[in-house]
Each structure stands twice: as structure tokens, then as C-alpha cells.
Amino acid sequence: MAIPRFWPRTLRWRVFLLVSGLLLLLLITAIATTVSRVHVTEADSRVRDTLRPAQTAAADLAKGYVDMETGERGFLLSRDPQFLEPYDNGSAAVGAARDRIARLLDGEPESVALLADVDAAGTAWRTQAADPAIALARADGVIADGVPGKALFDTLRTRIAELQNHVDELISAGLASSNRASGTADVIATVCVGLALVLGAASVFLLRRSLVVPLDRLVSQVREVSGGDLRREVEASGPEELAALGEAVEAMRTRILSEAEQVAAASNRIARLEETDRIARRLGDTAIRRLYGITLDLQSAAARFPRSGSAMATAITGIDRTISALRTSVYGPAAPGTRPTLRAQVSEVVGELESVHGSAPGLVLAGDLDDEPPDDVVAEVVQVLRDLLHAVAVPGGGAEEVELAPARGAIRLRVVGAVSDDQVAALRAAVAEVSGDAVVRPAPGHFTVEWSRPLRPDS
């Protein structure tokens, strides 16, 4: 199953999306249930506080009219005023019940209209039948058979029945609405619970596929690497946080492997150097040292006798080539496509002085020299350093400190040493022959030679 495209890349957003979905379902369930329960409560309250009392009042209204009609019939038959008591009590009950119904059903046009019909039928029965018959009976008159009392009361009874039926229908409708709202709340809650279960199951599946599986794979790979299998690549997959962790572990593995190879190479170089030292101890004062001493002597003589400078330079060049050939014979040829680093070559040039004179100037390598300059820059820097060390080797002085540092897109070389005042001019001339860009800054008993080379031709 492919993960949908809208599935976020980061773990925090995936968790946020799943939690938000669950919270949204919970919120919808809570809102729907609350609205339904409020509707149920309102419907029940209306039935309990309005419609049920109205139903009771309608029954009281019907009973009151029945009492009035019974009292009227008894009085008309017996002419006994005591039979009018139910009539009067019924009249009072009718008025109270009518007012209560009007108050409870106020605002409902149909109920008000039905109540008005009852009032009209009751008034017609009283004014056209009951009250005239009672007045005639009190006057000992003869009641005619044509008085429409029964028909009017039947009409009144019909209107009261219609009102009662209407109230019963309102009660039934209220109860049905309450049941429907309660059922709707239950259905919504059930659907939301089902959706929550589906979302939970999908969340477990998606999190397992996009988090648990990549995390288990990463842990397994890291364990293999920590167990010593540095050749085991660490794959970066899963959410962005997990992928970033995998990339960091892979970078660490690559760096450890590279450093291990460098340590192995360094061990090989140390073994070769130890063998070379053993050979050097056997050879003693080798031809390389003697030739290098001759080179320094020729450089010093060229500084004292400028006219012989060209001849001396030719001789020095030939000796340097001889030294290079001897060094290749002793140390072996360099591996194809590789060369010593700038740091190593500078250290070697400075170390040559110690091999000849028994002491060497201090070496200061400042700044970041881990990024190797181009080959032509390295070659020029090494050659200029070697020539400057030869040039400043004047009688009564010499180099005391060599500093090499990158500075603003260039390699800066500085040589500090001691010189007598009468040798300053010769030192300037020797340095000028080495490089016209070198600057000599003399001081009482000391000198500073500064030279720089841009890392790029356009710098």
C-alpha cells in the first residue's frame, strides 16, 4: 500500500495530523451529542412544563363545562337552587382552566384559535341556552322544547375535544422529536466511534510503515556498524527527522572509515619512516646532507658575491636535482596521482635545516590548512620557502621562525630571523632575487620577510 501524497514528511506533522483527526472526531461527537441532548431536554421540558399542564387544563375545562351542564339540567328538572351550585363551580373552573390554557399555549396560533373556538362555543351555549333556561326556570316559566341547548352543548363538546386532541398531538410530536434527537445523538456517537476506530487502525498502520519499520531498520544497521562492520551503509529513510538521523549516522560512519584509512596510511608511513631512519643511522652523514650543506654554502656565497649569482644559481639547481633523485632513491617514488600535503612539504623543508645545522627555525601553521590549495600554489609556496631560507642564511644570522597561514583568499608566508646591520643590504638583494613580491622589513638585529600568493589567479 502506497502512502498518500498528502501524508506529511515530518514526524511531528504526522503525529499532529493523527491527533488532530481524533480530536476533531471527539469535538464533532461532543457538539452533536450536546446539541441533541439540549434538544431532548428542551422537548422534554416543554412536554413536562407546558403541554402536560395544558392537557390537564383542557381536561379541567371539559369537566367544568360538564359540571355546568349537569347543574343546569338538575335545576331545570327540580327547580331546586342547590342544583345550581355545580353550575356555578363549573363556571369558575372553566374560567380558571381557560386562563391557564391561554397562558400555557400563548404564542401558538393554532392552539389559540382552537381555544377561541371553545370560548365562542361556550359563550353561545351559555347565552343562548343555559342562562336563558335558568332564568326562565327561576321565574317559574315553562321551558319550551325548542331551546337549542343540546345542539349547542354538543358543539361545545366537539370544540373541547378538538382542543384536547390538538394538545395530545403536540405532546406526541414533542415526545417523537425528543426520541428522534436522542436517536440522532446515538447514531452520531456510534458513527464517530467507528470513524475513530478506523482512524486509529489507519494511524497504527501508517506509523508502523513510516516510522517503526524505518526505525527498526536504522537501529539494525547502526548495530552492525557499531559491531565493527564499517562497510555497512546506513540508509536514510522515513520521516525527515529519522532521515536526518540516518544521514548523520552515515556521515559519521564515512568519517570513521576515512579516518581509519588515514590511520592505516599513517601507520604505513611511520613504518617507512622508521625504516628510513634505520638506513639513515647506518649511512650516518649521508650524501643528501652534504649536498644540502653545499647548497646553503653556495647560496651564502652568491649573496656575498652578486656577480657570480648566475653561476651559483646554475650549480644550486643541479645540486637540488641531485638531492631530489637521491631522496627518491631513499624514500621511494610517490604514489601515482598523490602528492604530500602542503603542511608535510613545509615541515620537510624546515626539517632540512635541522639535518644540516642541527637546529631549525620554529614552524607556525596558522588558520585552516585542511583544504589543500591547488598543486601549482603548493609547488610555488614550497619553492619560495626553500629559496627564502637559503637567501636569509647570511653570516651571523638566519631564520628563527617560519609562519604559514591562509589570509583572505591567499597563502601568506612570513620568515623572521636575526641579521647584523651590515648584512641587511645583502639580505635584501638575495630576497629580491628569490621573488620580487617579497617584502623585507628590517629591525635592529632582526628582519621580517613577508610574501603572499593568491589561491586563484583572478583573486
C-alpha positions, 0 to 999 in steps of 0.5 A: 500500500502506497502512502498518500501524497498528502501524508506529511514528511515530518514526524511531528506533522504526522503525529499532529495530523493523527491527533488532530483527526481524533480530536476533531472526531471527539469535538464533532461527537461532543457538539452533536451529542450536546446539541441533541441532548439540549434538544431532548431536554428542551422537548422534554421540558416543554412536554413536562412544563407546558403541554402536560399542564395544558392537557390537564387544563383542557381536561379541567375545562371539559369537566367544568363545562360538564359540571355546568351542564349537569347543574343546569339540567338538575335545576331545570328538572327540580327547580331546586337552587342547590342544583345550581351550585355545580353550575356555578363551580363549573363556571369558575373552573372553566374560567380558571382552566381557560386562563391557564390554557391561554397562558400555557399555549400563548404564542401558538396560533393554532392552539389559540384559535382552537381555544377561541373556538371553545370560548365562542362555543361556550359563550353561545351555549351559555347565552343562548341556552343555559342562562336563558333556561335558568332564568326562565326556570327561576321565574317559574316559566315553562321551558319550551322544547325548542331551546337549542341547548343540546345542539349547542352543548354538543358543539361545545363538546366537539370544540373541547375535544378538538382542543384536547386532541390538538394538545395530545398531538403536540405532546406526541410530536414533542415526545417523537422529536425528543426520541428522534434527537436522542436517536440522532445523538446515538447514531452520531456517537456510534458513527464517530466511534467507528470513524475513530476506530478506523482512524486509529487502525489507519494511524497504527498502520501508517506509523508502523510503515513510516516510522517503526519499520524505518526505525527498526531498520536504522537501529539494525544497521547502526548495530552492525556498524557499531559491531565493527562492520564499517562497510555497512551503509546506513540508509536514510529513510522515513520521516525527515527527522529519522532521515536526518538521523540516518544521514548523520549516522552515515556521515559519521560512519564515512568519517570513521572509515576515512579516518581509519584509512588515514590511520592505516596510511599513517601507520604505513608511513611511520613504518617507512619512516622508521625504516628510513631512519634505520638506513639513515643511522647506518649511512650516518652523514649521508650524501643528501646532507652534504649536498644540502650543506653545499647548497646553503654554502653556495647560496651564502656565497652568491649573496656575498658575491652578486656577480657570480649569482648566475653561476651559483644559481646554475650549480644550486639547481643541479645540486637540488636535482641531485638531492631530489633523485637521491631522496627518491632513491631513499624514500621511494617514488610517490604514489601515482596521482598523490602528492604530500600535503602542503603542511608535510612539504613545509615541515620537510623543508624546515626539517632540512635545516635541522639535518644540516645545522642541527637546529631549525627555525620554529614552524607556525601553521596558522588558520585552516590548512585542511583544504589543500590549495591547488598543486601549482600554489603548493609547488610555488609556496614550497619553492619560495620557502626553500629559496627564502631560507637559503637567501636569509642564511647570511653570516651571523644570522638566519631564520628563527621562525617560519609562519604559514597561514591562509589570509583572505583568499591567499597563502601568506608566508612570513620568515623572521630571523636575526641579521647584523646591520651590515648584512641587511643590504645583502639580505635584501638583494638575495630576497629580491632575487628569490621573488620580487613580491617579497617584502623585507622589513628590517629591525635592529638585529632582526628582519621580517620577510613577508610574501603572499600568493593568491589561491586563484589567479583572478583573486 
